[in-house]
Amino acid sequence: MTIAYIAKMYPRFSETFVVNEILELERQGVDLAIYSLRKPADGRFHPQLADVRAPVIYLPEYLPAEMTRVWAAQRTLLQFNRTRYAQTLGYALVRGNRAALKHFFQASVMAEHILRHPVDALHAHFASSATRVAQYVNRLLDLPYSFTAHAKDIYHQEVNAELLRDKIRAARFVVTVSEFNRRHLEALMGTDAARDIRVLYNGIDLQAFQPAALETKEPGLILGVGRLVEKKGFDVLIRACAQLAARGLAFHCEIVGQGPLQDALGRLIVELSLQAQVKLVGAKPQDQVRASYRRASIFALPCMIGKDGNRDGLPTVLLEAMAMGLPPVSTAVTGVPEIIDDGINGLLVPQQDADTLADALARLVSDVPLRARLGANARTKIERTFDIRQNVAILRHWLTEPRIPNRESQITNRLLPIAINDVQ
């Protein structure tokens, strides 16, 4: 089978989980074609992108610049099935906004390309624009679509609940990355029976992320990794570091990433006189991030719910750090408690609580046996629950299973059991 993958932007520097999933699906024998609504704007790329075999087709981002391509698609689709074309265009027009029409025209270009290069099903990442385009292609060509819901695409205050319900109803199935998310989406759907929402955790390549030798560790190095945005809680981490400094603890902290809060966080570091202890080191490709994990003694990601409702769903960097045997400190937000079992493989603290975060970090800085125990258990948790080969094998089965007319008989709300020998 060939699956069309749809992304808002591919590749995106911060979305390593999408590339990792694509690579593992290809390793397991699935043919893919990648459709992107926008060209990359990051200017930086992870080395593993070179290993992706799938072609990447960029849909028109600025319609006036590609009207020849857009109108050619309309003519082809009118000839292919005039009724479907008219119904789908009408569905877009009813939305009454320019974004809906733009997504319709992007979908029409994609559908025309698929007529020349057939695929068997569609899968979108994030429940926003990529899924809307998938839904239009579904209406134009009667191709089944599914999508993965993450976090911002379902929690942000700008999410239109009725449009999200519409996407879920029309999907063959919906994947989401935590049980917390599944409960949220089930509540959103209420008594609507037209839903098939399945939980599948993001996976980690256990061979690429291996625990580091003790001699590579820098004593007292606290590492944070992520975009410099409100939901990561890095301002709380910096304030906790100020408390560690006040207590006279020997530590230093590096925060890997960039984003809109970079200047504000830099000013906070200066305001708290932490220039010697806390560094914003910028964004790094994944091989350099792994090198940072190897050097660190503690991993901190004090996630929080932003003022706009945005939050992390299942932070990939938390999985990566734990796979490398780092003891993590995070918060009980969304899917994080499904990763960290408090006191067993990491420590959980309340969100936006610099005092309690400082206490947890101080414990780990001072207690070498505790760090070792939590770090070893963290690796075990990732091996058991977040192995990318096992988890993508489940996704591969879902993507390639035959279409089932009776939605009631589809697998819902839980991981599909896959025998370990099914992972080639």
PEFENJO-V11333 format. One record per backbone hydrogen bond with DSSP energy under -1.0 kcal/mol. NH is the residue of the N-H (numbers start at 1). CO is the residue of the C=O. Records with the same first field share a line. If there is no record, write none. Layout:
NH->CO ; CO
//
This chain:
3->31
4->121
5->33
6->123
7->35
10->38
15->12
19->15
20->16
21->17
22->18
23->19
24->20
25->21
26->22
27->23
28->24
29->26
30->25
31->1
33->3
34->55
35->5
36->57
37->7
49->46
50->47
51->48
52->49
57->34
59->36
65->62
66->63
70->66
71->67
72->68
73->69
74->70
75->71
76->72
77->73
78->74
79->75
80->76
81->77
85->81
86->82
87->83
88->84
89->85
90->86
91->87
92->88
93->89
94->90
96->93
101->97
102->98
103->99
104->100
105->101
106->102
107->103
108->104
109->105
110->106
111->107
112->108
113->109
114->110
115->111
117->113
120->2
122->144
123->4
124->146
125->6
126->148
132->128
133->129
134->130
135->131
136->132
137->133
138->134
139->135
140->136
141->137
142->138
146->122
148->124
149->175
154->151
155->151
156->152
157->308
159->156
164->160
165->161
166->162
167->163
168->164
169->165
170->166
172->145
174->196
175->147
176->198
177->149
182->178
183->179
184->180
185->181
186->182
187->183
188->184
189->185
190->186
192->189
195->193
198->174
200->176
204->386
206->204
209->205
212->324
216->213
217->214
218->295
221->218
222->252
223->298
224->254
226->256
228->258
229->227
232->229
233->230
237->233
238->234
239->235
240->236
241->237
242->238
243->239
244->240
245->241
246->242
247->243
248->245
249->244
252->220
253->277
254->222
255->279
256->224
257->282
261->228
262->259
265->261
266->262
267->263
268->264
269->265
270->266
271->267
272->268
273->270
274->269
277->274
278->274
279->253
281->255
289->285
290->286
291->287
292->288
293->289
294->290
295->291
296->292
297->221
298->221
299->327
300->223
301->329
303->301
304->231
306->310
309->306
319->315
320->316
321->317
322->318
323->319
324->320
325->322
326->321
329->299
330->347
333->331
335->313
336->333
338->335
339->336
340->336
343->346
344->341
345->341
347->328
349->330
357->353
358->354
359->355
360->356
361->357
362->358
363->359
364->360
365->361
366->362
367->363
371->367
372->368
373->369
374->370
375->371
376->372
377->373
378->374
379->375
380->376
381->377
382->378
383->379
384->380
385->381
386->382
388->204
391->387
392->388
393->389
394->390
395->391
396->392
397->393
398->394
399->395
400->396
401->397
407->405
409->406
410->407
413->197
422->419
423->420
//
